[in-house]
């Protein structure tokens, strides 16, 4: 049945109203994002962190660079104290939002120091000591949900791979959760292995030949790859005792049941091991000879009396259990308290716990929370760091919540940094398995030099990973037909300003001798004593940039003329014939003087 004219007009009005409403919303959003918010931040700078955490700059705001091809998080400092400025922060941004998932080093204020896309997904980047030297270590490989298959890498101070450590055994691959170098110069590592087990005690028609993910840890000699010790959770624990629920897990090899989920290992001075089981809500001591479980704190275990009203043993879904003082029985861990859909605590926290193995008591000594009391459903770490002057700080990585904090040992929050919007924490758009801080990383890349690029009248220079650059020296020379016409001359020196520094290049910079303008430029990286560490590539002004400006200008002029023409069309009601007549009489424009 054909629509009557009234119906057509009504549909047209509704459609026009919807289009105009949508256009109005777009205008409001664009105006708010690019005009209102910048103006408000200009007059009230303290609002920037609020807008950042609300997600007005995106779930994962990033910094892009002219002289470097990768981006880094544009972090915001929620709380700051100058005592946090020293040292470097090691993270591994992952999740849906980051454009690359490689290891990353930041300075104390969140500025990029080094990152790489030469590896697959990475986790657990940190600084460790092996045979008297510091190494940057991390896991890299294929991540599948809550586990991974890959290898561990050890990089020296030039970012060269010196050691690559793998799990030992047929079909076994190194898992992402742990790589810990011991004082014996051996490595502790986790392995997740799919295997069959008797799951009849779990019920729900699971049988004797069910499927599990078995948690394994190994101690391996780094130098020769020998297996020194191996422990399997399935030899000591039943899957029926887990706190983890998976109604579909265990029936087939396609969906094995991860009943234990080991996520940290530590070797003590007696040769025994401290491990953490996320799905058992427990930390436990393992005999370094027999593999027997010597003690267990948390979960179903009842061998310790909690003299802190349950707060020392009520942790759940925890990570990163470490000895802080073995003689005093003091350990640290990150208490997640949450593992969606399980919510056992209102927020996550770092904890310091004293375990008295002789009297079988447990006591909570300190706890540490973030300013926003975030809940991290997975991952996380706690680290005590020596900042000098006989003072220690507690550095906490918040795992699936993209943040790290620094505290005094008695719990005062000094600094909090977010490297993604707080509004995105629940969605886990960005995460870092752990966060680590060190005051001792000093590196000078071996395989690449500083990078210099001229754009828009300025030279941008950076040197990915170099920690010893104090200033940049701009140099110019005349090069014709591939030959230098004289020596390189110092033109300007600027202090290093974050990861990338921009140096103004005057448009007609001529040589003092009057031999004509400099045609080529380079930058020298200088250390604190003004020694040259390395030279950048040689660069020159790009003629393409000038042509780009010309093209942009022409497009702008054309757009203005087109808008004026459309305005005249709307004002005078011109038809196509009028435009053709005007075009044909272009020589005699007096007839259409009113147009101008």
Secondary structure, 3 states (H helix, E strand, C coil): CCCCHHHHHHHHHHHHHHHHHHHHHHHHHHHHHHHHHHHHHHHCHHHHHHHHHHCCCCCCCEECCCCCCCCEECCEEEECCHHHCCCEEEECCECCCCCCCCCEEEECCCCEEEECCCCCEEEEEEEEEECCEEEEEEEEEEEECCEEEEEEEEECCCCCEEEEECCCCCCCCEEEEEEEECCCCEEEEEEEEEEEECCHHHCCCCCCCEEEEEEEEEEEECCCCCEEEEEEHHHCCCHHHCCCCCCCCCCECCECECCCCEEEEEECCCCCEEEEEHHHCEEEEECCCCCCEEEEEECCCCCCEECCCCCCCCCCCCEEEEEEECCCCEEEEEECCEECCEECCCCCEEEEEEEECCCCEEEEEEEECCCCCCCCCCCCEEEEEEEECCEEEEEEECCCCCEEEEEECCCCEEEEEECCCHHHCCCCCCECCCCEEECCCCCCCCCCCCEEEEECCEEEEECCCCCCCCEEEEEEECEECCEECCCCEEEEEEECCCCEEEEECCCCCECCCCCCECCEEEEEEECCCCCEEEECCCECCCHHHHHHHHHHHHHHHHHHHHHHHHHHHHHHCCCHHHHHHHHHCCCCHHHHHHHC
